[in-house]
């Protein structure tokens, strides 16, 4: 068996605003395995400034993986605990290599019968006009669950947008989720939650910055709307620490991104603990290309979670990989009629 890797820069179709700034490009890395004429591919999707493995020697770790394939998947994953995005790439690459085709990692009704996954439509931060324009587009596309990024423009404008949505659509017609990305302070968070609760939201993601367990626990205990932990889970590696976090904070939901929390294995540990403590959960991609998104979507389908998942990011880029994934009517499909097409895939194949 041999291995190589390649860096790839994804270009956003339009600048995408978050509370940590505006994104125009996204760096990702592909891990390629080859063995006796078969090949496998995995995406190591790093988010600079957010991933716990955003380190200067990231490429050196990929080189180490390629030189130490003889250790086997289990030992590699154990050695990569502090590099969750690379763990995820390793998991994908081995599954891809061992599969009948490199891109069908989890055969199911999703890949074979076009059984869809319900997903949320994502509205990026921007001025009020641009956010309302995005909303109109998502509604035309048939989304019944909308996730809106908040925390970058003034709070009054964000409330105005939510008010406009609720004026026209009841909670039964449109489920609204908001993601604060830690934009609120512990001192004003509860007041803002109270104001947001008037719009009958499904949930709010990460109202305050992570690693403030006591403050977050108090919010979760007294919140007028459900709170979902997102960034809070990043960098929590051991099962013991994961359980301590959930016991301490007792959130209503957790959101799992394989690239950020240790791949499929890391997510499954979180799922087991969440269900132990009656905490809801759903899966979200972390701006991967269609290669990583494909792996996440196929795995997500096998989990049987019927809530809308956060898997609608495949259309964000100008230079993504053409794939069988398609979004229609607010759902993600794997269309057997569509093929994987991109010169890079051919170039990368060992």
C-alpha positions in Angstrom: 0.0 0.0 0.0 1.2 3.5 -0.7 -0.1 7.0 0.1 0.2 10.6 -0.9 -1.6 13.8 -0.1 -2.5 17.1 -1.9 -3.6 20.5 -0.8 -6.6 22.1 -2.5 -8.1 25.6 -2.2 -11.8 25.9 -2.5 -13.2 29.2 -3.8 -16.5 30.5 -2.5 -19.0 31.7 -5.1 -19.6 34.7 -3.0 -18.0 36.0 0.3 -19.7 34.2 3.2 -19.9 36.0 6.5 -19.4 34.4 9.9 -18.9 36.0 13.4 -15.1 35.3 12.8 -15.0 37.2 9.6 -15.8 36.8 5.9 -14.7 33.7 4.0 -13.6 33.8 0.4 -11.5 30.6 0.3 -11.3 27.4 2.2 -8.2 25.2 2.5 -8.6 21.4 2.4 -6.3 18.4 2.0 -6.8 15.1 0.3 -5.3 11.8 1.5 -4.9 9.2 -1.3 -4.3 5.5 -0.7 -3.4 3.0 -3.4 -3.1 -0.8 -3.2 -2.9 -3.4 -6.0 -4.8 -1.3 -8.5 -7.5 0.0 -6.0 -7.5 3.4 -4.6 -9.2 5.4 -1.8 -9.6 9.1 -1.0 -10.3 11.0 2.2 -10.7 14.7 2.9 -8.9 16.3 5.8 -11.1 19.4 6.1 -9.4 22.0 8.3 -10.9 25.3 9.3 -8.2 27.7 10.0 -8.9 29.6 13.2 -11.4 27.1 14.5 -10.0 23.5 14.1 -8.1 22.3 17.2 -5.5 20.9 14.7 -4.9 24.3 13.1 -1.1 24.0 13.6 1.9 25.1 11.6 3.2 21.5 11.2 -0.2 20.2 9.8 1.5 19.0 6.5 4.2 17.2 8.5 1.5 15.1 10.2 0.1 14.2 6.8 3.6 13.1 5.7 3.9 11.0 8.9 0.6 9.3 8.1 1.8 8.4 4.6 5.0 7.0 5.9 3.3 4.9 8.7 0.5 3.1 6.9 2.1 -0.1 8.1 0.7 0.7 11.6 -2.8 0.0 10.3 -5.9 2.2 10.6 -6.6 1.6 14.3 -3.1 2.5 15.5 -3.0 5.5 13.1 -6.3 6.9 14.5 -5.1 6.4 18.1 -1.9 8.3 17.3 -3.9 11.1 15.7 -6.2 12.0 18.6 -5.2 15.6 18.6 -5.7 15.9 14.8 -9.4 15.2 14.3 -9.5 16.4 10.7 -6.8 14.0 9.8 -8.5 11.2 11.7 -11.5 11.9 9.5 -9.4 11.8 6.3 -7.8 8.5 7.4 -11.2 6.9 8.1 -12.6 8.0 4.8 -9.5 6.9 2.8 -9.5 3.4 4.3 -13.3 3.0 3.8 -12.9 4.3 0.2 -10.1 1.8 -0.5 -12.0 -1.1 0.9 -15.3 -0.2 -0.9 -16.5 -1.6 -4.2 -16.3 2.0 -5.6 -14.2 4.8 -4.0 -17.2 7.0 -3.3 -19.8 4.6 -1.9 -18.5 4.2 1.6 -21.8 3.3 3.3 -24.1 1.5 0.9 -27.7 2.2 1.9 -31.1 3.4 0.5 -29.5 6.8 0.3 -26.9 5.7 -2.3 -28.9 3.0 -4.0 -32.5 4.1 -3.9 -32.2 7.9 -3.7 -33.8 8.0 -0.3 -33.2 11.6 0.8 -31.8 13.3 3.9 -33.8 16.4 5.1 -31.4 19.3 5.5 -31.5 23.0 6.7 -31.0 25.9 4.3 -28.1 28.1 5.5 -28.3 31.9 5.5 -24.9 33.6 5.9 -24.3 36.8 7.8 -24.5 40.0 5.9 -26.5 43.2 5.8 -30.3 42.9 6.3 -31.1 43.1 2.6 -28.6 40.3 1.6 -29.9 38.0 4.4 -33.5 38.5 3.4 -32.5 37.9 -0.3 -30.9 34.6 0.8 -33.9 33.7 2.7 -36.2 34.3 -0.2 -34.0 32.1 -2.4 -34.0 29.2 0.2 -37.8 29.3 0.5 -38.1 29.2 -3.3 -35.9 26.1 -3.2 -38.3 24.4 -0.9 -36.5 24.5 2.4 -38.7 24.1 5.5 -35.8 24.4 8.0 -33.7 27.5 7.9 -30.5 28.1 9.8 -29.4 31.7 10.1 -26.0 32.9 11.2 -26.3 35.8 13.7 -23.8 37.9 15.6 -22.1 39.9 12.9 -24.5 42.7 12.2 -26.4 44.7 14.9 -28.7 42.6 17.0 -31.7 44.8 16.2 -31.4 44.1 12.5 -31.2 40.4 13.1 -34.4 40.6 15.2 -36.0 42.5 12.4 -35.2 39.7 9.9 -36.6 37.1 12.3 -39.7 39.2 12.8 -40.2 39.5 9.0 -39.9 35.7 8.7 -42.4 35.0 11.5 -44.8 37.6 10.1 -45.2 35.4 7.0 -44.4 31.9 8.2 -45.5 30.0 11.3 -43.2 27.6 13.2 -45.2 24.8 11.5 -44.3 26.2 8.1 -40.7 27.1 8.7 -38.4 25.8 11.4 -35.9 28.4 12.4 -32.5 27.7 13.8 -29.9 30.4 14.6 -26.2 30.1 15.1 -24.4 32.8 17.2 -20.9 31.2 16.9 -20.2 32.5 20.4 -21.0 36.1 19.6 -22.9 36.9 22.9 -21.2 37.8 26.2 -22.2 35.9 29.3 -23.6 39.1 30.7 -26.0 39.8 27.9 -26.7 36.3 26.6 -29.8 35.6 28.6 -31.4 38.9 27.7 -30.8 38.2 24.0 -32.1 34.6 24.4 -35.3 36.1 25.8 -35.7 38.4 22.8 -35.0 35.6 20.4 -37.5 33.3 22.1 -40.4 35.5 20.9 -39.8 34.1 17.4 -40.4 30.5 18.4 -37.0 29.2 17.3 -36.0 25.6 17.2 -32.7 26.3 18.8 -29.6 28.5 19.1 -26.1 27.3 18.5 -23.3 28.3 20.8 -24.6 31.6 22.2 -21.4 32.3 24.1 -17.8 31.3 23.4 -16.7 27.8 24.4 -14.8 26.8 27.6 -17.1 28.8 29.9 -18.8 25.6 31.3 -20.4 27.2 34.3 -21.9 30.1 32.3 -23.1 27.8 29.6 -24.6 25.4 32.2 -26.5 28.3 33.7 -27.8 29.4 30.3 -28.9 25.9 29.4 -30.7 25.5 32.7 -32.7 28.7 32.4 -32.9 29.3 28.7 -36.3 30.1 27.1 -35.2 28.3 23.9 -33.1 25.2 23.3 -29.4 25.6 23.2 -27.1 23.5 20.9 -23.4 23.1 21.6 -21.1 23.3 18.6 -17.6 24.8 19.1 -17.9 23.7 22.7 -17.1 20.1 21.6 -13.9 21.0 19.8 -10.8 19.8 21.5 -12.6 17.5 23.9 -10.9 14.1 23.1 -11.4 11.5 25.8 -14.8 9.8 26.5 -14.4 10.7 30.2 -14.1 14.4 29.4 -16.9 14.3 26.9 -19.2 12.8 29.5 -18.1 15.4 32.1 -18.9 18.2 29.7 -22.4 16.9 29.0 -23.1 16.2 32.7 -21.9 19.7 33.6 -23.6 21.8 30.9 -26.6 19.6 30.2 -27.4 21.2 26.8 -30.6 20.6 24.9 -28.7 19.6 21.8 -25.2 18.9 20.5 -24.0 19.4 16.9 -21.5 17.0 15.5 -19.0 17.9 12.7 -16.7 14.9 11.9 -13.8 17.1 10.7 -13.8 18.9 14.0 -14.4 16.2 16.6 -12.5 13.2 15.4 -14.3 11.7 12.4 -17.0 9.1 12.5 -15.5 7.4 15.6 -15.4 10.6 17.6 -18.9 11.6 16.6 -20.3 8.2 17.6 -18.9 8.5 21.1 -20.7 11.8 21.4 -23.9 10.3 20.1 -23.8 7.4 22.6 -23.3 9.9 25.5 -25.9 12.3 24.3 -28.5 9.5 24.1 -27.5 8.4 27.6 -28.4 11.8 28.9 -31.4 12.4 26.7 -29.7 15.2 24.7 -30.7 15.7 21.1 -28.1 15.8 18.3 -27.7 16.3 14.6 -24.8 16.2 12.1 -23.3 19.1 10.2 -20.6 19.4 7.6 -17.8 21.8 8.1 -17.4 23.4 4.7 -15.8 20.3 3.2 -15.7 19.8 -0.6 -18.2 17.3 -2.0 -15.7 14.5 -1.3 -15.9 15.0 2.5 -19.6 16.0 2.3 -20.4 12.8 0.5 -18.8 10.7 3.2 -20.6 12.6 6.0 -23.9 12.3 4.2 -23.7 8.6 3.6 -22.7 8.0 7.2 -25.4 10.3 8.5 -28.1 8.4 6.7 -27.1 5.2 8.5 -27.7 6.8 11.9 -31.5 7.1 11.2 -31.8 10.7 12.7 -34.9 12.2 11.0 -34.2 15.8 12.0 -33.0 18.2 9.3 -29.2 17.9 9.2 -26.6 20.5 8.3 -25.4 19.1 5.0 -26.3 21.7 2.4 -22.9 23.3 1.8 -22.0 21.5 -1.5 -23.0 24.4 -3.7 -20.9 27.0 -2.0 -17.8 26.7 -4.2 -16.9 27.5 -7.9 -14.4 24.7 -8.1 -16.0 21.9 -6.1 -16.1 18.3 -7.5 -19.2 17.4 -9.6 -20.8 14.6 -7.7 -24.0 12.6 -7.4 -25.1 14.8 -4.5 -28.0 17.1 -5.3 -30.3 19.3 -3.2 -34.0 19.4 -4.1 -37.0 20.5 -2.1 -34.9 21.1 1.1 -33.5 17.5 0.9 -30.1 16.0 0.0 -30.1 13.2 -2.6 -27.5 10.9 -4.0 -28.5 10.6 -7.7 -27.2 7.5 -9.4 -27.7 9.2 -12.7 -24.9 11.7 -11.9 -21.2 10.9 -11.9 -18.1 12.1 -10.1 -16.3 14.5 -12.5 -13.3 16.6 -11.8 -9.8 16.5 -13.3 -8.3 16.6 -9.8 -9.8 13.3 -8.9 -8.2 11.7 -12.0 -4.9 13.5 -11.2 -5.0 12.3 -7.6 -5.8 8.6 -8.3 -2.8 6.5 -7.6 
